[in-house]
């Protein structure tokens, strides 16, 4: 493969040299504010060109084993971060949800194409006004404790998520729920306060047993695998649930999700045979292991960005935010950090959601250092300023990106001090506490644009950007309730344009997601969501 790089920016040689030193010193992982790791782990291998279009980055796929299926067996999967909660209703880290996807299910469940399919629900009906959802539950669904699932369990779970008893929804996707009721043991009715075009995607949320209060120690769901043990900082283990309602699923007997935060340690574990699946492995490693392992790389529904704390000086000034955007060379970052395997973006939506994606924003702030300096001067910073860029230290992809961003901003007089922080600290201080100036993270995608963009609503609990724009709020709320499909699509595109015009953040790319598999494994599926689905994986001979 051609390894020449066609970058013509004067800073390129320095940045590539810096990144090569970083890559040789450590592996490439990464994170996302729900926790979604990505990284060179989510990039691909350069073919000598810079991916500057909005079309998805190139894919790498080696054929999975075609051998005869063998039932049973144990698999070890690397995960890059510890879990924040075992209770699925409290978890905010994408890295937690990717694991719990195997343990819990909702009324509906996404597939690898992003479509929603009935799960513990057998069928459903939506009223003409979009306010009433009626679900018929599937017969024979059991919880991992052996108890049959009933409508009361669904009512309890979704009432809890909607905060109907507390007045405080646990998930914003349920804030429009007015009532959750059971008509009989197998029928659930959900009534909304107002029409919500994205509500069906919320119903992939986990159903747990009625009044079960031990989910954070011994989680019980209806999924293909049941919880066995969790050792913080080490591993979470699940085992086959023999009473799963889908026949002959899963094939595997046991799956260990082993927490390995260091990329080199993960690579050594893979090469030694200790682990079988390495999601988000560094792109620069794919070619190295291609002969011994099945390797997959494809675009994912994820946004890597530099978040700017819009409430702190000087980032409360739009001219400063725009200046920083003009100083950043996204192509250089994609080439240097993601080895060319990332898709450039200009707002908080990935081109994977093609129907809703607003094209053209990726070059709205084409690199222009003179314009960046002029904007800083207009804002009262003719000599630049000093700032701190906090980055989760366990995600090397973001750490590498931070090095490039700091070097690029220095060209306009902005001196950046990089602050590595542990993941737990990042979640608590930066994501929840909003105590930061700049940070780099990856935001995991959802199936509906509202669930992606609603973190920018002025009153959103997870609006760690401290972004506040009344026009954006009105536009997004209108999109969520609009019944005309074409109008709804245009409203979502308008919301993206508002974020770009406001320079709410520096939107960089959707990096590829890479996976290395034991060559004896087959059936692995890549999703446009942050999940690891082991229910379809099996051994071959």
GIGIUR-V566821 format. One record per run of one state. SS is the DSSP state (H for helix, E for strand, C for the rest). FROM is the first residue (numbers start at 1). TO is the last residue. If there is no record, write none. Layout:
# GIGIUR-V566821
<<SS:FROM:TO> <SS:FROM:TO>>
This chain:
# GIGIUR-V566821
<<C:1:11> <H:12:25> <C:26:39> <H:40:42> <C:43:59> <E:60:61> <C:62:68> <E:69:70> <C:71:73> <E:74:79> <C:80:93> <H:94:100> <C:101:107> <E:108:110> <C:111:115> <E:116:118> <C:119:120> <E:121:126> <C:127:131> <E:132:137> <C:138:141> <E:142:142> <C:143:147> <E:148:148> <C:149:150> <H:151:162> <C:163:171> <H:172:174> <C:175:176> <E:177:184> <C:185:186> <E:187:192> <C:193:198> <H:199:202> <C:203:224> <E:225:231> <C:232:234> <E:235:240> <C:241:253> <E:254:259> <C:260:262> <H:263:271> <C:272:276> <E:277:279> <C:280:282> <H:283:289> <C:290:292> <E:293:299> <C:300:301> <E:302:308> <C:309:317> <H:318:327> <C:328:329> <H:330:338> <C:339:341> <E:342:344> <C:345:360> <H:361:363> <C:364:368> <H:369:378> <C:379:384> <E:385:392> <C:393:395> <H:396:410> <C:411:413> <E:414:421> <C:422:422> <H:423:432> <C:433:437> <E:438:444> <C:445:448> <H:449:456> <C:457:469> <H:470:481> <C:482:484> <H:485:501> <C:502:504> <E:505:518> <C:519:520> <E:521:522> <C:523:537> <E:538:540> <C:541:541>>
